[in-house]
Amino acid sequence: MRMFYKILFLVAFMVLSTCKSENNTQKEDNPKIVSIYTIGDSTMANKPNPEENPERGWAQMLPQFLNVQATVKNHAVNGRSSRSFISEQRWDSVYKMLREDDYVFIQFGHNDQKVNSPKRYTNPHTAYRNNLIKFVVESREKKAIPVLFTSITRRNFNEDSTLVDTHGVYPLEVRLVAQEYQVPLIDLQYLTEKLEESLGHEGSKKLHLHFRPNEISYYPDGKEDNTHLSVFGATEIARMAVEALEKEVEGFKLFVKK
């Protein structure tokens, strides 16, 4: 009888071990897959004609730093503020697609400042703040993970070669919402200020769109744009964003290319 129970125990142990091994194999064969939805303005957005166009949004450059377990779905659009992104039902379309454990990267502010554009302008302390809260709360309704980003700085050096802020209190409201709602914050304003200052008045031009007439065919009349990004600038900011995400967002390291 004892021999019978020993044999029965060994059989049961082998079955459990096989099941555990199969479960582990299934986990390895089916790694966590997430979508990263990016919402914001032209400094994030995908740009057309990449073979000819030297402009990029920083979210456009994110995929090169991520592995196959994360897919970037860039919904940022040129010229949009938090107000117009909502009123044009762009947020509704993102909200409907969100799934548990997806990420929502939120960066607005550049166009919320447009006081002469009533369809875009937001008071930073009221409408802007509440729009950010809407994105956060509704992302969490879908069990997605919101991440707030302050706006990248503009290349705005004065005659003394001092980088001067142009965003006013908008980044402050992002920080306050992040603190109040316990949302991960990537302070791109601070990170890009340091980047611009490290390169200096002249060197920082390569982060943006500075071209002499006939220097490139895409801008035959030349270009001097201190807000939007070159391939180099967008790539550097995407790199900084990913490094910050690894530090600030628990578990995000899983999706970073090694």
N, C-alpha and C positions, 0 to 999 in steps of 0.2 A: 504493500500500500504506500509506504514511504517513497519507494522508487517511482510509483505512479505520479505522486505529487511533485517529485523533483522534475520528472519529465514535463509535467504540465506547466510548472514554473518556468522551465527553460524555454518552452515553446512560447509562452506568453511574453517573456522577456525579449525573445527574438522578434516577435510581431511588433511590440512597442518600439524597439530600436529601429526596425525597418520603417515604421510610420514616421518616427521622428526624423530619420535621415531623409525620407521623401519630402517631408514638410520643409526641412532646411534647404533642400535642393530647389523646391518650388520658390522659396523666398529669394534664393540667389538668382534663379532664372527669371523672376518677376520683380525686379527692383522698383522702388518707388518712382513713379513718373508724375511730374507736375507741369502745369502751365503757369507761365509768368505773364500776367496782363499788365502792360504799361500804359498809363493814361497821363496825358499832359499836353505840352505845347511843342512848338517847332524845334526846341533844343533837344527834344527826345525823339522826334518823329522820323520815320523812314523817308528818305529822299529819293526822287525818281532819277532815272538815267545814271546809275552809278558808274558806268563806264566813262561817262563824260563829265558828270556833275561832281565837283570837288566837295560839295557840302554833305555832311552827315549829321544825324541826331545821335546822341550818345546811346540811347536804347537800341538803335539800329546796330551798334557794334557789340552789344552784350553777348550774342550767341557764341562768338569766338572764345569766350572765357568760360563757357558752361559746357557740361558734358551732355550726353544723349538723354539723361534722365530729366532734363528741363527744356521746355520749348517756350521761346519768347514770342508772345502775341502782342505786337506793338500797335496799340490803338491811339497813341498820341498823334495829334493833328496840328499842322501849322495854324497859328493865329487863334487857338482856342484858349479860353479862360475856364476856370471852374464853372462859371455861370453858363457859358455857351456850350460847354461839353455836356452839361445836364439838359439845357433847353433844346438842344439838337437831338436829344435822346441817344446820344453816344454812350452815356453811362448805362442806360437801360439795356443796350445791346450787350455790353460787357457783363452786367449783372446776371443776365439770363444764362450766360455761358459758364459762370463760375461753378467750380466743384470744390469739394472738401480738400483742404491742404494746398490749393492753388495760391499763388501770390498775386497781390495787386500793388504795383509800384505807382505812387501818386506824386506828381510834381506839377504844381501850377503856381502862378504868380506873375510871370512876365506880362501876360495880357490882362490879368485882373487889374493891373495898374492903369489901364487905358481909360482915363477919365472922359475922353471925348467919344467913347464908344459904349453907349448905354447897354448894348446887348452883351458886352463883355465885362465891363467894369464891375468890381465888387468892393464894397467897404471892407477893409481887411478885418475889422473887429466884429463884423456882423455876418454879412452874406458869405464872404470868403471863408471865415472860420466855420460857419455852419455847413457849407458845401464840403469842406474837408471832413467834418464829422459825419456827414451823410455817407461819403465814400467808405469811411472806416466802419461805421455801424452796419451798413448794408453788406459790406464784404464779409463781416463776421456772421451775419445772418446765414450766409451760405457756407460758413465754416472755412472760408478762405482767410488768408493771412495778409492784412494790409501793412504796407511799409510806406512811411512818409519821407519825402525828400524835400529839402529846401532847394530853391532855384539856384542854378549855376550863376556865378557872378558874370557881369559884363566886363569886358576889357575897357575900363574907364579910368585911365591915368590922367592926372592933372599936370599942369606945367612943371610941377616939382617931382614928377614921376611917382606920385603917390596914387595907389589904387583907391578909387573913391566908390563907395556903395551907391547903387541906384535902386535898390529894392525896398527901401524904407522898412516899415514894420511887418511886411508880409512874411518874411522868414520867421520873425518872432512868433506870429500866430501858428505857424507850422510846429514850432518847438513846443508851444503851450498845449496845442491839441495832442501832440505826441505824449507829453507828460501826463496830461489829465486822463487820457484814454489808454495809457500804457501801450503805445504803439511804437515799434522799432523806428528809430529816426536815423536817416543818413543825411548828415549835414553837408550837402554838396556845396552850399554857399561858402562855408569855411574851407573845405578841401580845394575848391577851385580858386579861391582867393590866394591860398598858399601856392598853388601851381602857377597862377599868373605872376605873382610877385617873385617867385623863384626864377622865372624866365626873364622878367624885367620888361621895360617899356617896349623895346624892339623885339626881343626874343619871343614875347607872348603873341606877337602877330601870327605866328605859325599855328597857333591854336584855333585861329579864326579864318576869315575869308579876306585876305589882303592880296590883291593882284593888280599889277600895272596894266594899262591898256595893251591889248594884244599879247599879253603874257600867256594866256590860255584861251582856247577858242570858245569856251563856255561863257566867258565874260570878255568879249572883245573890247568893251569900253572900260574895262578895269572894274575893281570891286574893293570896297573898304567897309567891312561889316565886323563889328566888334561884339556882336551878340551870338551869331550862329557859328557853327563849328566846322573846321576842316576835318579830313579823315584822321589826321594826327590828333587833333584836339578831342574829337569824339572818342577815339580809341583810348586816349589817356584817361578821360573821365570815366568811361566804362570800366577800365581797369581799376581805378580808384573806388568806384562804386562797389564792385565785386569784392575787393579787399575789405571794405567797410561792412558789407553784408555778412561776410564770414565772421566778423567780430560781433556784430550787433544782432544778428538774427539766428536764433538757436536752430541748429540742424541744416543751415544753408550750405555748409561745407560739403554736404553730400552731393551738391549739384555743380560744384566748381571743378573745372578741368584741371587735372594734375599734370 
